[in-house]
Amino acid sequence: MNPLILSPSAKGKVEKYVTPSLKGQALAVDGSHLMAAWKDPSAAPMGPGGAPWNNSRDLLGNQEKTNDELRCLSTGWQYDAAWTAYAATNEPRMAALDSYAKSLFIYGDDNLANWAMYGLDPQYSLDAFGRALTHGRNATHFLKNAGEGMVVQNSTVIANLVVDFMSDVPPRTMV
């Protein structure tokens, strides 16, 4: 779900802006670091305009994102740096596996828009997977109005897509 291969320019942005911003984050005695994690739109915007709002589905997704960010306070920048470096190897690795396995890609169109807004170049990623996966047993689906937390937002639709994909059934019509 939402797989991403960084373009060279997106990789540069992560290395120049994201990774340095994560190094040496300090805990605040008043807990303000918790609010900073909660309000961080780059990790998983929730609700209209990229901010948390009162829809319980979005609040739960934002809580999960915040917990993940807090777990990574001491190691988060290393994770981002490793992910950035690893992204360049995804295309050839996927191509090597292509003849043995079929791949299901599910993207939220709101998530793709957010990636584009942050300069992560989703079209580069889609093109890279298109070059790597050529045997024709793959499927890609774009879910309307789905963001980073799309499992929570669209669990029935996603479950149906996975079941259909595993059963080699044509995908159901999605609303």
C-alpha positions in Angstrom: 0.0 0.0 0.0 1.3 3.4 -1.1 4.8 2.0 -2.1 7.2 4.8 -3.1 10.5 4.9 -4.9 12.1 8.3 -4.5 13.3 10.2 -7.5 16.8 11.7 -7.3 15.3 15.1 -6.6 13.0 13.7 -3.9 15.9 11.8 -2.3 17.8 15.0 -2.2 15.0 16.8 -0.4 14.7 14.0 2.2 18.5 14.1 2.7 18.7 17.9 2.9 15.5 18.7 4.9 13.8 15.7 6.5 16.8 13.8 7.8 18.6 16.8 9.4 15.3 17.9 11.0 15.0 14.6 12.8 18.5 14.5 14.2 18.8 15.4 17.9 15.1 16.0 18.6 14.8 16.8 22.3 12.0 15.9 24.6 10.3 18.9 26.2 9.6 19.0 29.9 6.1 20.4 29.1 5.3 17.7 26.6 5.2 20.1 23.7 7.1 17.5 21.6 3.9 15.4 21.7 1.9 18.3 20.1 4.6 18.8 17.5 4.4 15.1 16.6 0.6 15.2 16.5 0.5 18.3 14.3 3.2 17.2 11.9 1.5 17.1 8.5 4.4 15.5 6.7 4.0 12.1 8.4 0.4 11.5 7.7 -2.0 14.4 7.3 -5.5 13.6 8.5 -8.7 15.5 7.8 -9.4 18.4 5.5 -6.4 20.7 4.9 -3.9 18.2 6.3 -4.7 18.8 9.9 -6.3 16.4 12.5 -10.0 16.9 12.9 -12.9 15.3 14.8 -13.6 12.3 12.6 -12.7 9.3 14.9 -11.3 7.4 11.9 -8.8 10.2 11.2 -8.0 10.7 14.9 -7.1 7.1 15.3 -4.9 7.2 12.2 -3.2 10.4 13.5 -2.7 8.8 16.9 -1.0 5.8 15.2 1.2 8.1 13.2 2.1 10.1 16.3 3.0 7.0 18.3 5.2 5.8 15.4 7.0 9.2 15.3 7.6 9.1 19.1 9.0 5.6 19.0 11.5 6.9 16.5 12.7 9.9 18.4 16.1 8.4 19.1 16.4 6.4 15.8 14.0 8.0 13.4 16.6 9.9 11.4 18.6 6.7 10.9 15.4 5.0 9.6 14.7 7.8 7.2 18.3 7.9 6.0 18.3 4.1 5.4 14.9 4.2 3.7 16.2 7.0 1.4 19.3 5.1 0.5 17.3 1.8 0.0 14.7 3.5 -2.3 17.2 3.4 -5.2 17.4 -0.4 -5.0 13.7 -1.0 -5.1 13.2 -0.9 -8.9 15.9 -3.6 -9.7 14.8 -5.7 -6.7 11.1 -5.6 -7.9 12.2 -6.5 -11.4 14.2 -9.5 -10.2 11.1 -10.8 -8.3 8.6 -10.0 -11.1 8.8 -13.4 -12.9 8.1 -15.2 -9.6 5.4 -13.2 -7.9 2.6 -10.9 -8.8 2.3 -7.6 -7.1 -0.8 -5.7 -5.8 -0.4 -1.9 -5.5 -3.0 0.2 -3.7 -2.6 3.9 -3.6 -4.8 6.6 -2.0 -5.2 9.5 -4.4 -5.0 12.0 -1.5 -1.8 10.4 -0.4 -0.3 10.7 -3.9 -1.3 14.4 -3.9 0.4 14.9 -0.5 3.6 13.2 -1.8 3.5 15.6 -4.8 3.0 18.6 -2.5 6.1 17.6 -0.5 8.2 17.1 -3.6 8.3 13.3 -3.4 7.4 12.9 -7.1 4.9 10.0 -7.1 4.9 9.8 -10.9 8.6 8.8 -10.8 7.6 6.0 -8.4 4.7 4.8 -10.6 6.9 4.9 -13.7 9.7 3.0 -11.9 7.3 0.2 -10.9 5.9 0.2 -14.4 9.4 -0.4 -15.8 10.2 -3.1 -13.2 7.0 -5.1 -13.3 6.4 -6.2 -16.9 5.0 -9.8 -16.7 1.4 -8.6 -16.6 0.2 -10.4 -13.5 0.3 -7.2 -11.4 -2.6 -4.9 -10.4 -2.6 -1.3 -9.3 -5.6 0.5 -7.8 -6.2 4.1 -6.9 -8.7 4.8 -4.1 -10.6 8.1 -4.2 -10.2 10.3 -1.2 -7.9 7.9 0.5 -4.9 9.2 2.4 -2.0 7.7 4.4 -4.4 6.0 6.8 -6.4 4.3 4.0 -6.5 0.9 5.7 -8.7 2.4 8.4 -10.5 4.6 5.9 -11.3 1.8 3.4 -10.9 -1.5 5.1 -13.7 -3.3 3.3 -12.7 -2.0 -0.1 -9.0 -3.0 0.5 -10.0 -6.4 1.8 -12.1 -7.1 -1.3 -9.2 -6.0 -3.5 -6.8 -8.3 -1.8 -9.2 -11.3 -1.8 -9.9 -10.7 -5.5 -6.2 -10.3 -6.3 -5.3 -13.5 -4.5 -8.2 -15.4 -6.2 -7.4 -14.1 -9.7 -10.9 -12.6 -9.8 -11.5 -9.4 -11.8 -11.7 -6.5 -9.3 -15.1 -5.5 -8.0 -16.5 -2.1 -9.0 -15.5 0.4 -6.3 -17.7 3.3 -5.2 
